[in-house]
């Protein structure tokens, strides 16, 4: 992969037009998001940046949920929201580290001295660690010069590269992460306890959101604590690698993009490459346990589908008093293989995900006219084995979000065949021209609804647990990510693939400049078509358009106003006259460059 090069051309757009509704709505959504985040931070963060709630260890309502409250704020800033949004997130992050460093447990050994050690979770699974780090993973998009970020990203990535002798999470010979439970205190190489998952009980009554409690009445924790423990009674197997651990590649990808140090790229290629080999060995099904011997199903006598959160994780949930099917195979594997694609440019990593979908679709059934796919594999009774191995638990979930990601990353028309022609995908195909306006209005309504709920919230910190305020987060990013960047973000752990990103050369920051709106209208394997509009009728604006979130795509040419300009770079500078707008097509070579978070005016 080549190094990114600076822009080779400047383009002027002076074609006058009345600002379209979508452009005005984009600008209003950025403004509304910024104002709503300001109000939220004022109400729910104290002067130290502590979230106003009752801290508690656990995966049901613990440290990952507290900081996940701000999960999309760094992305919003990177798309053009006010600087205050980034400032609030940084304050919340520093406060969070300190608040949960001070937290103590008695029954839970993992957090007897706090939830964090060296600013990283002591031990947890990457389903929860990844949720809590979503905003942190995108902090480099917001400010790649943040020295604390660079130092932390190096240190955190090093936890999975055996650079910290206190945290030997990785086996470089077998190319595996040793446990589903990892962190700054190393891997858990024994069975977990229910206290590891649930944490200590704390005195008081709370708005407990999980199980059957609901958001309404206060519930005394003493009355539900045994049920909370019962929720995780069968979550105890821990040893061996798990596809959730593939989410840890986000740390190395960021370290690579921030520093350019090739060791991070090499580690991703080695680790995810080993997962690719093991998936091939299991017929294209991503195994949910890799033993310490390096073999699929190594901790279960070769049964690759076993393990906590695995293909066969059918359990009895004592909290809700019923059987539950909890397979998380896509949660870490999709972002993990996508990170490897970004780091290396090797499209073979995405082939693994296609093959997994092929295997599932090969088992589809039509029941009463509805197509259904299996969600599980192994013994259909899960916790009570009969020796049977089969696909089971058929539901209408057709994994369309995951299929949509594959298409958004590849641009291959064949990947589009299984993606429903609705919403953003219908718009890209010219089938729903009203989608941008309706999507932006829906997100504006979401902002308003959450602001209203927060205004009406009369709870106090001593009745809130870590997950309570997540539902009040007013920030709405989805329409902006789709429409301005051509990015498609699904699930609770993200990998950023975008067709374009924008920068403000006047203010020397990422995001759409003041008054500028952008609309990605079409994507293809080697092109992207977008419109740029300056809604100001009085002032000219200048925007830098970069190909890819990390300048990973190379622009070969730009066609605008009937004129084609050769570029051979990763970005172009566009000057928009007052009230001007125009459609432009960028011809690109995708994933041609090493990912970098350097700002366009710094690229060499």
BELBELSUL-V480615 format. One record per residue. N is the residue number from 1. PHI is phi as a letter, one per 40 degrees, with the letter a starting at -180 (999 if undefined). PSI is psi in whole degrees, -180 to 180 (* if undefined). NEAR is the number of other C-alpha atoms within 8 Angstrom. Layout:
# BELBELSUL-V480615
N/PHI/PSI/NEAR + N/PHI/PSI/NEAR
This chain:
# BELBELSUL-V480615
1/999/137/8 + 2/c/160/6 + 3/c/146/6 + 4/c/144/15 + 5/b/162/8 + 6/c/168/12 + 7/c/142/13 + 8/b/-4/9 + 9/a/147/9 + 10/b/138/9 + 11/b/140/8 + 12/b/132/8 + 13/b/120/11 + 14/b/12/9 + 15/c/118/8 + 16/c/144/8 + 17/a/152/7 + 18/c/133/5 + 19/d/124/10 + 20/c/159/6 + 21/d/-40/7 + 22/c/-36/9 + 23/c/-45/13 + 24/c/-39/11 + 25/c/-39/11 + 26/d/-49/11 + 27/c/-40/11 + 28/c/-37/8 + 29/c/-40/11 + 30/c/-42/12 + 31/c/-45/10 + 32/c/-41/10 + 33/d/-46/13 + 34/c/-46/12 + 35/c/-40/8 + 36/c/-40/12 + 37/c/-38/12 + 38/d/-46/11 + 39/c/-42/8 + 40/c/-48/13 + 41/c/-38/9 + 42/c/-36/8 + 43/c/-36/7 + 44/b/0/8 + 45/b/137/13 + 46/c/-175/10 + 47/c/-21/5 + 48/c/-6/7 + 49/g/9/12 + 50/c/136/11 + 51/c/133/11 + 52/c/88/10 + 53/a/-178/11 + 54/b/108/10 + 55/c/143/11 + 56/a/141/13 + 57/c/148/14 + 58/i/163/13 + 59/c/-12/11 + 60/c/-38/8 + 61/a/63/13 + 62/b/-155/14 + 63/d/-36/15 + 64/c/-37/13 + 65/c/-35/13 + 66/c/-49/15 + 67/c/-21/13 + 68/c/-18/13 + 69/d/-30/11 + 70/b/30/10 + 71/d/-26/12 + 72/b/13/11 + 73/c/-38/12 + 74/c/-37/16 + 75/c/-42/13 + 76/d/-45/13 + 77/c/-44/15 + 78/c/-22/11 + 79/c/-12/13 + 80/h/5/11 + 81/c/168/13 + 82/c/156/10 + 83/c/-25/7 + 84/c/-31/8 + 85/c/-44/15 + 86/c/-39/12 + 87/c/-43/8 + 88/c/-43/10 + 89/c/-44/11 + 90/c/-41/8 + 91/c/-41/10 + 92/c/-38/13 + 93/c/-48/10 + 94/c/-40/9 + 95/c/-38/12 + 96/c/-48/13 + 97/d/-46/10 + 98/c/-42/8 + 99/c/-44/10 + 100/c/-13/12 + 101/c/-32/11 + 102/c/-21/9 + 103/c/146/13 + 104/b/153/9 + 105/b/164/13 + 106/b/-50/7 + 107/c/-24/7 + 108/b/108/11 + 109/c/-28/8 + 110/c/-25/9 + 111/b/25/13 + 112/c/-27/10 + 113/b/25/10 + 114/h/160/12 + 115/c/-20/16 + 116/b/143/13 + 117/b/127/11 + 118/f/35/5 + 119/g/17/6 + 120/b/148/9 + 121/d/140/11 + 122/c/-53/14 + 123/a/133/13 + 124/a/175/11 + 125/c/155/11 + 126/c/-9/14 + 127/c/-44/10 + 128/c/-42/10 + 129/d/-43/11 + 130/c/-39/12 + 131/c/-44/14 + 132/c/-18/14 + 133/b/10/12 + 134/d/-50/13 + 135/c/-37/14 + 136/c/-40/8 + 137/c/-24/10 + 138/b/7/10 + 139/c/-31/12 + 140/c/-29/14 + 141/c/-28/12 + 142/c/-42/13 + 143/a/90/9 + 144/c/-6/13 + 145/c/5/6 + 146/c/108/8 + 147/c/-36/6 + 148/c/-39/6 + 149/c/-48/10 + 150/c/-45/13 + 151/c/-43/8 + 152/c/-43/8 + 153/c/-40/12 + 154/c/-47/11 + 155/c/-43/8 + 156/c/-43/10 + 157/c/-36/13 + 158/c/-23/10 + 159/c/-24/15 + 160/b/12/13 + 161/b/15/10 + 162/f/36/11 + 163/c/-9/7 + 164/b/113/8 + 165/c/-18/6 + 166/c/-7/7 + 167/b/72/13 + 168/c/65/12 + 169/c/-22/15 + 170/b/141/11 + 171/b/103/10 + 172/c/-25/7 + 173/c/-46/4 + 174/c/-9/8 + 175/f/56/11 + 176/a/153/13 + 177/c/133/13 + 178/c/-14/14 + 179/a/158/14 + 180/c/-22/17 + 181/b/112/11 + 182/a/171/14 + 183/i/-156/14 + 184/c/-11/14 + 185/b/20/10 + 186/g/-172/13 + 187/c/151/14 + 188/c/114/14 + 189/b/34/8 + 190/a/174/7 + 191/c/142/9 + 192/c/170/11 + 193/b/163/7 + 194/c/-27/13 + 195/c/-34/11 + 196/d/-41/11 + 197/c/-40/11 + 198/b/-30/13 + 199/g/-180/14 + 200/c/153/12 + 201/c/155/7 + 202/b/147/7 + 203/c/145/7 + 204/h/177/9 + 205/b/140/9 + 206/b/161/12 + 207/c/85/15 + 208/c/124/12 + 209/c/-25/10 + 210/c/174/7 + 211/g/-139/7 + 212/b/3/6 + 213/c/-48/11 + 214/g/172/10 + 215/c/-14/7 + 216/c/-92/6 + 217/c/153/7 + 218/c/141/9 + 219/b/128/11 + 220/c/126/10 + 221/c/-33/12 + 222/d/-28/10 + 223/c/-20/7 + 224/b/-4/9 + 225/c/-42/9 + 226/c/-36/8 + 227/c/-37/10 + 228/c/-42/11 + 229/c/-38/12 + 230/c/-26/11 + 231/d/-38/11 + 232/b/19/13 + 233/c/-27/10 + 234/b/17/9 + 235/c/27/9 + 236/c/-22/11 + 237/c/131/10 + 238/b/-24/14 + 239/c/140/14 + 240/h/163/14 + 241/c/157/15 + 242/a/146/13 + 243/c/-21/15 + 244/d/-32/14 + 245/c/-18/13 + 246/c/-22/13 + 247/c/-22/14 + 248/c/-18/12 + 249/c/-19/13 + 250/c/-33/12 + 251/c/-48/12 + 252/c/-38/15 + 253/c/-45/13 + 254/c/-41/11 + 255/c/-39/15 + 256/c/-47/15 + 257/c/-30/13 + 258/c/-34/12 + 259/b/-24/7 + 260/g/6/8 + 261/c/118/8 + 262/c/-17/7 + 263/c/-30/7 + 264/c/-41/11 + 265/c/-42/13 + 266/c/-39/8 + 267/c/-44/10 + 268/d/-46/15 + 269/c/-40/11 + 270/c/-49/9 + 271/c/-50/10 + 272/c/-31/12 + 273/c/-37/10 + 274/c/-38/10 + 275/c/-38/9 + 276/c/-43/10 + 277/c/-41/8 + 278/c/-33/12 + 279/c/-38/13 + 280/c/-37/9 + 281/c/-20/7 + 282/b/28/11 + 283/g/22/6 + 284/g/4/11 + 285/c/125/10 + 286/c/117/11 + 287/c/149/15 + 288/b/10/17 + 289/a/130/17 + 290/b/120/17 + 291/c/167/14 + 292/c/-13/13 + 293/c/-2/7 + 294/g/5/10 + 295/b/143/10 + 296/d/130/14 + 297/g/19/16 + 298/d/-25/16 + 299/c/0/11 + 300/b/34/9 + 301/g/33/6 + 302/g/-2/9 + 303/c/92/9 + 304/c/-16/13 + 305/c/-1/13 + 306/c/177/14 + 307/h/155/12 + 308/d/133/10 + 309/g/26/12 + 310/c/-175/14 + 311/d/-30/16 + 312/b/23/15 + 313/c/68/15 + 314/c/117/12 + 315/b/169/11 + 316/c/116/10 + 317/c/108/13 + 318/c/-14/12 + 319/c/-40/10 + 320/b/1/9 + 321/f/47/7 + 322/a/165/7 + 323/c/141/8 + 324/b/145/8 + 325/b/115/9 + 326/b/77/9 + 327/c/120/11 + 328/b/28/10 + 329/d/-33/13 + 330/c/-18/8 + 331/c/-41/13 + 332/b/-30/16 + 333/c/-40/12 + 334/c/-54/10 + 335/c/-33/14 + 336/c/-51/15 + 337/c/-33/14 + 338/c/-39/11 + 339/c/-38/13 + 340/c/-39/15 + 341/c/-46/14 + 342/c/-44/13 + 343/c/-34/12 + 344/b/-22/10 + 345/g/9/12 + 346/c/106/8 + 347/c/-12/7 + 348/c/-24/7 + 349/c/-33/13 + 350/c/-27/11 + 351/d/-33/8 + 352/c/-42/12 + 353/c/-39/11 + 354/d/-45/9 + 355/c/-39/10 + 356/c/-43/11 + 357/c/-39/9 + 358/d/-44/8 + 359/c/-41/10 + 360/c/-44/10 + 361/c/-24/8 + 362/c/-18/6 + 363/b/9/9 + 364/c/151/10 + 365/b/155/7 + 366/b/118/8 + 367/b/117/7 + 368/f/41/4 + 369/g/2/5 + 370/b/129/7 + 371/c/135/9 + 372/b/147/13 + 373/b/151/14 + 374/c/144/13 + 375/b/-13/11 + 376/b/161/13 + 377/a/144/13 + 378/h/-144/14 + 379/c/121/12 + 380/c/-14/14 + 381/c/-5/8 + 382/g/-88/11 + 383/c/-10/8 + 384/b/90/5 + 385/c/141/8 + 386/b/1/6 + 387/g/0/5 + 388/c/145/8 + 389/b/119/8 + 390/a/164/8 + 391/c/138/11 + 392/a/-177/10 + 393/f/68/9 + 394/c/133/8 + 395/a/170/9 + 396/c/-1/8 + 397/c/110/7 + 398/b/14/7 + 399/f/36/6 + 400/c/-32/10 + 401/c/-42/7 + 402/c/-36/10 + 403/c/-38/13 + 404/c/-39/11 + 405/c/-46/11 + 406/d/-45/12 + 407/c/-43/12 + 408/d/-34/10 + 409/c/-37/7 + 410/c/-36/8 + 411/g/8/11 + 412/c/124/9 + 413/d/-29/7 + 414/c/-32/5 + 415/c/-21/12 + 416/c/-19/10 + 417/c/-31/7 + 418/c/6/7 + 419/c/123/10 + 420/d/138/7 + 421/c/73/6 + 422/a/163/8 + 423/f/-136/8 + 424/d/-40/8 + 425/c/-37/10 + 426/c/-42/11 + 427/d/-46/15 + 428/c/-25/10 + 429/c/9/8 + 430/g/16/7 + 431/b/-9/7 + 432/a/73/10 + 433/c/-19/7 + 434/c/-1/7 + 435/d/-47/10 + 436/d/-46/11 + 437/c/-43/10 + 438/c/-38/8 + 439/c/-42/9 + 440/c/-39/14 + 441/c/-38/9 + 442/c/-40/8 + 443/c/-35/13 + 444/c/-41/11 + 445/c/-39/8 + 446/c/-43/10 + 447/d/-49/14 + 448/c/-42/9 + 449/c/-43/9 + 450/c/-34/12 + 451/c/-43/12 + 452/c/-44/8 + 453/c/-42/9 + 454/c/-40/9 + 455/c/-35/6 + 456/c/-7/6 + 457/c/120/6 + 458/b/13/4 + 459/c/163/6 + 460/b/159/8 + 461/d/-32/9 + 462/c/0/8 + 463/b/4/13 + 464/b/136/16 + 465/b/-179/15 + 466/c/-29/14 + 467/c/-7/14 + 468/c/-42/11 + 469/c/-9/10 + 470/d/-37/11 + 471/c/-14/8 + 472/c/-9/10 + 473/d/118/11 + 474/c/-11/14 + 475/c/131/11 + 476/b/115/11 + 477/b/-19/10 + 478/c/-50/8 + 479/c/-40/11 + 480/c/-41/11 + 481/c/-47/13 + 482/d/-55/12 + 483/c/-37/13 + 484/c/-35/12 + 485/b/-14/13 + 486/g/33/13 + 487/b/145/12 + 488/b/110/11 + 489/b/120/10 + 490/b/170/9 + 491/g/-172/6 + 492/b/2/7 + 493/b/130/13 + 494/b/149/9 + 495/b/126/10 + 496/c/108/7 + 497/b/122/10 + 498/b/148/11 + 499/c/-36/12 + 500/a/159/12 + 501/a/157/14 + 502/b/153/12 + 503/a/151/15 + 504/b/103/14 + 505/c/-25/9 + 506/c/-47/5 + 507/c/-1/5 + 508/f/53/7 + 509/a/161/9 + 510/c/160/15 + 511/h/163/13 + 512/c/132/12 + 513/c/166/11 + 514/d/133/5 + 515/g/-5/9 + 516/c/135/14 + 517/b/153/14 + 518/a/147/11 + 519/a/113/10 + 520/c/119/14 + 521/b/-22/11 + 522/a/141/9 + 523/b/150/12 + 524/a/176/8 + 525/c/-25/8 + 526/b/24/9 + 527/a/159/10 + 528/a/135/14 + 529/b/129/12 + 530/a/159/12 + 531/b/139/12 + 532/b/138/12 + 533/b/137/14 + 534/b/109/17 + 535/c/-13/13 + 536/c/131/9 + 537/c/3/7 + 538/b/-28/6 + 539/b/138/8 + 540/c/151/11 + 541/b/152/13 + 542/b/133/12 + 543/b/142/15 + 544/b/127/13 + 545/b/119/12 + 546/b/144/14 + 547/c/108/16 + 548/g/150/12 + 549/c/-31/13 + 550/b/28/9 + 551/f/31/16 + 552/c/-18/17 + 553/b/146/13 + 554/b/126/16 + 555/c/125/15 + 556/c/-38/12 + 557/a/161/12 + 558/b/131/13 + 559/b/123/11 + 560/a/134/10 + 561/f/32/7 + 562/g/3/5 + 563/b/131/6 + 564/b/127/8 + 565/b/123/8 + 566/c/143/8 + 567/b/-61/12 + 568/f/52/10 + 569/a/-172/13 + 570/b/-5/15 + 571/a/159/14 + 572/b/148/14 + 573/b/128/12 + 574/b/123/12 + 575/c/122/12 + 576/b/116/16 + 577/c/162/13 + 578/d/128/14 + 579/g/15/17 + 580/c/155/14 + 581/a/155/14 + 582/a/153/11 + 583/c/143/10 + 584/b/145/12 + 585/b/128/11 + 586/b/124/12 + 587/c/131/11 + 588/b/159/13 + 589/b/111/10 + 590/c/145/9 + 591/f/38/12 + 592/c/-18/11 + 593/b/153/13 + 594/c/134/16 + 595/c/137/12 + 596/a/148/12 + 597/b/9/11 + 598/c/144/9 + 599/c/150/8 + 600/d/-36/11 + 601/c/-6/5 + 602/b/-13/7 + 603/c/146/9 + 604/b/*/5
